[in-house]
Amino acid sequence: MVEFEKHTCINCRFYQPGAHYDCHENVDELVKDKNRPNFCESFSLSDKPYSKPDSSLSSQKAKQAFDSFFNI
């Protein structure tokens, strides 16, 4: 992999889904495709790879919370 190809939002230590522009740093421009290389000056390579949360686990937890709330 070429070094520039690593320069993506999801490989950055500041990538934080849900934050303003999904970035923990104060950035001025939105990067629409977080998987594509970009020229962000705040970029810092993360020491651990980003892994997308498993949506099936999230829905299971939501169902369990709902069931326990209504004592089902």
C-alpha positions in Angstrom: 0.0 0.0 0.0 1.3 3.4 -0.9 1.7 5.8 2.0 -0.9 8.2 0.5 -3.5 5.5 0.4 -3.3 5.3 4.2 -4.1 9.0 4.4 -7.9 8.5 4.8 -10.2 9.5 7.6 -10.9 6.0 8.8 -7.1 5.5 9.3 -6.7 8.7 11.3 -6.5 8.7 15.1 -8.9 11.7 15.1 -11.7 9.8 13.2 -14.7 9.7 15.5 -18.1 8.9 14.0 -20.8 11.1 15.4 -18.4 14.1 16.0 -18.6 17.2 13.9 -17.6 16.1 10.4 -16.8 12.7 12.1 -13.5 14.2 13.3 -12.2 14.9 16.8 -10.1 17.7 15.5 -11.5 21.1 14.5 -11.7 20.8 10.7 -13.3 23.3 8.4 -14.3 21.1 5.5 -16.4 18.0 5.3 -14.7 14.9 3.7 -17.6 13.1 2.2 -15.9 9.7 1.5 -14.0 8.7 4.6 -12.4 5.7 2.8 -10.8 7.8 0.0 -7.3 9.4 0.4 -7.4 13.2 1.2 -5.0 16.0 2.1 -6.2 16.8 5.7 -3.5 18.7 7.6 -4.7 17.2 10.9 -4.1 13.6 9.8 -2.3 11.3 12.2 -2.1 7.6 11.5 -4.0 5.6 14.0 -2.2 2.9 15.9 -5.3 0.6 15.7 -7.5 0.0 12.6 -11.1 1.3 12.6 -13.7 -1.4 12.7 -17.3 -0.7 11.9 -19.6 -1.7 14.8 -21.7 -4.8 14.2 -25.2 -3.5 13.5 -26.7 -6.9 14.4 -25.2 -6.7 17.9 -26.6 -3.1 18.3 -30.1 -4.2 17.3 -29.9 -7.2 19.7 -28.9 -4.9 22.6 -31.7 -2.5 21.7 -34.2 -5.4 21.7 -32.9 -6.7 25.1 -33.1 -3.2 26.6 -36.7 -2.8 25.3 -37.7 -6.2 26.6 -36.1 -5.6 30.0 -37.8 -2.1 30.2 -41.2 -3.7 29.8 -40.3 -6.8 31.7 -41.1 -9.1 28.7 
